[in-house]
Amino acid sequence: ASCAGVEIVYECGDTATLAAALVDVPAEAALVDVRMPGEDLFDVLAQVAEHHPLPSPSSPRPTTVMRCARST
């Protein structure tokens, strides 16, 4: 599915891939499934944020998004 004005720049299916992508992939937002496989999502997010503080948003509406969900 697509959304006008939004570009999906990365997709991942587990929290280990998500942790690496949050550091390496230039995206303004991440749409994340809280039930994705791997370590506890909130622990992963806290670890990433501790070592890589999030930048301030450049615009009120993100245009580049990372989609992260468990596979069906």
Salt bridges, closest charged atoms under 4 A:
GLU11 OE2 - ARG67 NH2 2.78
ASP33 OD1 - ARG35 NE 3.58
ASP33 OD2 - ARG70 NE 3.31
